[in-house]
Amino acid sequence: MHQRNGIRGPVRLILAVFVVAALATQLAACSDDSSPSDAASKAASAASKAASAVSQAASAATQAGDALASATAEAGRKFDEFKGGVDAKDEVRLDGNASPDSDGRATVKVTVTNPTSSAKSYVVQVDFRDQSGNLLDTTVVTVNDVAGGASKDGTARSNRSLTGDVKTTVARAVRH
């Protein structure tokens, strides 16, 4: 479900391209300065450009959906490795919203606080979402050897470049 929501923008782009192509076709057909064959040629050219734009947008949407599915599957595999871990979502804090790094990837500081008396390691899944709550990306960060009664920081970094106002949430966390 999240994957479909994440490609809502490209679908809107595709629909907008079709509307522009239809309007271009109508304008080309109504021109007083051109012959019917010129109008048909202009309309065909506009339709070809629109089809190319639609194809590129569809390809981008597919790649984004594939990347998100891959990241989600990888997060699941990492959590599956830690049998017997304790739910530690309440022991994790994110430092605000994501900010872009030099590659355009979203990053956020992750702080874990170990309430136990011995050193523990944490596996934290961080979700990156748009303003509407649609899942854009997900990643897993490991924060090792957090001393008992202490805190330690890590950094969650998206798997790809993300634009716009990106919100972050802790999807799940395990202490082991």
C-alpha positions, -999 to +999 in steps of 0.1 A: +000+000+000+028+024+008+044+018-025+013+029-044+010+060-023+047+068-029+042+070-067+011+092-065+032+123-077+045+106-109+009+094-117-003+130-115+026+140-138+015+115-163-021+127-163-009+163-166+012+154-196-018+138-213-039+170-207-011+192-221-008+169-252-046+170-257-046+208-255-016+211-279-034+189-304-065+211-302-045+243-306-026+229-335-058+219-352-074+254-347-045+274-361-055+297-390-020+300-403-013+264-411-027+238-435-045+207-422-013+187-428+008+212-408-017+209-380-017+172-381+021+172-381+022+195-351-003+174-333+017+142-340+048+159-327+031+170-295+017+135-290+051+120-295+067+143-270+039+136-245+043+099-250+081+102-244+075+122-212+049+097-200+073+068-206+101+086-187+077+094-158+065+058-156+101+045-156+110+069-128+079+058-108+088+021-113+124+027-102+113+046-071+088+018-062+115-009-068+140+010-046+115+014-018+105-023-020+142-033-019+149-010+011+119-024+030+129-060+023+165-052+035+152-037+067+131-068+073+161-091+068+182-071+093+156-074+120+151-111+113+188-116+122+182-105+158+162-133+175+152-127+211+158-089+210+137-066+232+114-040+218+133-007+224+113+018+203+107+040+234+145+041+240+152+058+206+149+095+197+153+112+163+168+147+162+140+165+143+133+161+106+157+149+080+182+172+063+200+166+030+237+156+030+261+165+001+246+137-021+210+149-015+203+119+007+182+126+038+199+121+071+188+123+107+206+119+140+194+088+160+200+088+198+195+056+218+194+055+256+202+022+273+182+019+305+198-014+315+229-019+336+250-036+309+262-026+274+236-033+247+234-028+209+204-015+190+190-020+156+167+009+145+145+012+114+139+048+104+112+056+079+114+087+057+080+102+048+066+131+028+042+157+042+012+135+035+027+106+054+036+085+023+066+063+028+095+075+006+123+054+019+134+033+049+168+024+064+182+005+093+210+019+115+229-001+141+242+015+173+266-009+190+279-011+225+258+015+243+269+015+279+244+007+306+226+039+317+242+059+289+232+073+255+249+070+221+243+086+187+241+072+152+230+086+118+202+072+096+208+080+059+182+074+032+192+050+004+186+075-023+181+113-028+149+127-014+135+161-020+110+183-002+102+184+035+110+149+046+097+137+080+113+108+099+098+083+123+111+053+142+093+024+127+108-002+151+138-007+173+153-037+190+178-039+219+200-070+222 
